[in-house]
Amino acid sequence: MTPPEATLADQQGQAGATPSAVSCGVPEISTLKQRADFLKANHGRRQGTPAFLLQARQRHEDEAPPASLIRIGFTCSKRVGNAVVRNRAKRRLREIARVVLPLEGTPGWDYVLIGRANITGSRPLDQMRRDLIGALAKIHAQRPKL
């Protein structure tokens, strides 16, 4: 649905259109979908928090996604709970990633957030956001493996 203040030129992508996220300096974010990408992140760096586990890895320059892209994946095992509980936990993880990663994430990295049983669904979102910011800082402060 087009906002009422939008003009015909805006709808056609011409003059007056709002700038894209890339032109504003905010990195583009996409979602991991292939199992192989999750497995690669599993072999990268890890940082635990009370509500989730963060896995991260820096992509190589020769990999297909552009280096300016941040990729994120979400997963919750059956230990987290039934399908309703798992989906609620993943929605909460997606929300904190949506808010935090454009500001704190590093382009060229893949991140995976793994939910924890009984905590991911009940921990306050502001604490989860702070946990993610702290986990990202620790991940990027680690020395690279030789």
C-alpha positions, -999 to 999 in steps of 0.1 A, spaced: 0 0 0 13 34 -10 13 61 17 -11 90 9 17 115 6 36 95 -21 35 109 -56 33 91 -89 70 98 -94 78 81 -61 59 50 -71 79 48 -104 112 52 -85 120 86 -99 127 120 -84 116 124 -48 121 88 -38 136 81 -4 172 70 -4 180 33 0 196 19 32 229 14 14 231 50 4 225 61 40 254 41 53 234 13 68 246 -21 57 222 -44 39 211 -75 59 199 -108 45 188 -141 61 208 -174 60 187 -201 45 211 -229 35 223 -255 60 258 -252 47 259 -215 58 248 -225 93 274 -252 95 302 -227 84 290 -203 112 292 -232 136 329 -235 130 334 -198 136 335 -177 168 310 -182 196 297 -161 224 271 -172 249 246 -149 266 218 -158 291 191 -158 264 209 -171 233 242 -183 218 258 -161 191 279 -178 164 298 -156 139 323 -160 111 339 -136 87 332 -146 51 361 -150 27 364 -124 -2 359 -152 -28 325 -162 -14 294 -153 -34 276 -127 -12 290 -92 -15 314 -81 13 290 -52 22 263 -76 32 255 -88 68 238 -122 69 219 -135 99 203 -169 107 180 -180 136 175 -214 150 158 -230 180 160 -267 187 131 -288 201 147 -284 235 134 -248 235 98 -261 235 70 -270 211 65 -252 178 46 -223 193 74 -216 219 102 -220 193 85 -196 168 80 -171 196 117 -173 205 127 -169 169 105 -138 165 121 -123 195 156 -131 181 146 -116 148 135 -84 165 167 -78 184 187 -86 153 166 -61 133 173 -34 158 210 -41 167 227 -55 136 225 -25 113 243 -4 140 266 -30 157 271 -57 130 301 -58 107 296 -61 70 311 -93 55 301 -114 85 276 -142 90 258 -144 124 236 -172 138 214 -167 169 205 -199 187 176 -197 212 179 -212 247 152 -232 265 130 -214 290 149 -181 286 147 -168 251 110 -165 252 108 -148 286 138 -125 290 129 -88 285 138 -75 250 158 -46 262 181 -70 281 184 -92 251 194 -62 230 221 -54 255 232 -90 255 235 -90 217 255 -57 217 279 -71 243 282 -104 224 290 -87 191 316 -65 209 333 -96 223 331 -115 190 348 -87 171 374 -81 199 387 -117 197 419 -122 179 416 -140 146 426 -177 145 459 -184 127 
